[in-house]
């Protein structure tokens, strides 16, 4: 099993190409809005044995596929997000934030369900509670029809496609199949970040990127990190070109259809917060593939980006200059 690094000049060349060519990347999946309520606790409620949080700060952040979209934009690519958004205040907030970052809004489909919103209450640096507002049943009827129309338009104009699955009902089998078939017909790369449902529905993608927990859940067996050579059977079942297994502090393993197995060690120097690291990896993978990088080159660049991201708080974006600095350190 080979261990690989990327020549510094080539890394800069690839990231510069993203900036100069500004490839168009379609992101299809489950968009979310994150709300952080930060405050102080100095007493217990007289109504129940729970802390009373006096909120001092309210902050919104993009989550799920919307976070992937803003990471794509941060790399220097253009982005259209195709997702289901509720006709509610959270949906309006999500649309406004995406517009502020320069995402193209045409692929957002209004649906009769709340925009997935995760509210985190934080006091003294610790999360007290998280409240999820969502309906995660599969989309159906006219909503699926309108989503398929948006997918067709977005892929027709794209240089790469990302499928970002959080099991919130957007990436149902019919939508997955239509998106991948359209991308393959156009010969553009397809990067998949799967979740537990529909795990093996992504046949024909370019890079399939589960983490270890997701893969073990799908296989119903533990994955031996020291021997990822046993994973080509997963590739065959998916009919994918590459399986990129993210392994947290152990880095990544790239298993390819030709039998190659490459190990990419982690580049993180300090881990502050792992939230959003997977979204950053997905965005950089697609951007580098869109400008002609190989899967191995894309994985190495994405690994550097993840190393930068985990040193930040929350689902923060990572800029190319930060990746270049990390690679040169």
Phi, psi and omega in degrees: 000121186276149172250127186232146169237169184246134177305134185301319181295322179291321178300314178297320180300316180295315180292324175296324180296322177298316181294322184278322182273337182044062180300153180264123183242127176268128177248120182242125178165204187267107178274144180222159173243127178257133176239126179250121175252112184248138181194200183241154174238122176226006176201166177257142182296139175285349183273333182196157182285064180228152179289148173262119180260119175272108187287128179250338185214138175237124182224135177259148175215153177278138181232168178061224182297333177292326175291322175299317181300315181290332174290322176301315179296323180294329178291335181116003178271167171268157186213136167241124178264126175252115186201167176263130182230137180285159175273067186217178181298321179296321178296318178296320178296316180297315178301316182296318181294320178295318179297320179299331181268354175096013178286147178280131191268357191295335186272001180278120185256121177290131182227159179273060175205156180292147171296130180302119183230132177243117180256122180249125177262121186238130177223134181054037177078003181240143178283123181275317181199155172236134180244122179256128174245112185191161164235117186253017174292155180299141172298154181210169173061223184298330180297320178293319179301313180292326177294317179297322176298317179295322178298313182300316180294316183293315181293325180300332182258003190262156172257350176198157181232134173246133173249112187246103189256121173241017178058043178251011170104355180278312185272076173272162185309318182296323180287317177303311184296316181298319182293313182292319179298319180294319180292320179294322178297329179271352179062045175248152182291148179235120178253129183243127171249099190272168167233194192289315179287147176059026186303320184260020178272354189267042182297136175093009180281167180276306178232123178254120193238076174272161167268175187298318182296319179295318181292317180296322178296319181291322183276339184070027181204156179289150178255127179278106183299328183282349182222063180291358176299343181281359187267353179305335179296329176293317177302314182297319180295326180273345187053041180262156178284322183216145171247118177252107183264115179273134192234031176054237184292349178269006178084228183218158172232128179251114179250125187247159183301329182281003178098353180289142176230117181244137178252129182243109183290152179297148178251002183291132175265326179217128180258111178262318184200124182272357181300127175088355183297319179297323178294321178296316178301314181300316181297314181291322176305308183295320182296317181290320176298324183294335179257016173098007176290154176283167178298321179293316178299317180297319181294321180292316178297316180297326179294319175298317180298319178296322178298325176287317187298319183289350174273001180249166179269129176074192183275072181272154177276160179238126182270151178306322180299325178291323178292317178299317179296319180295321181290330182271352183288000000 
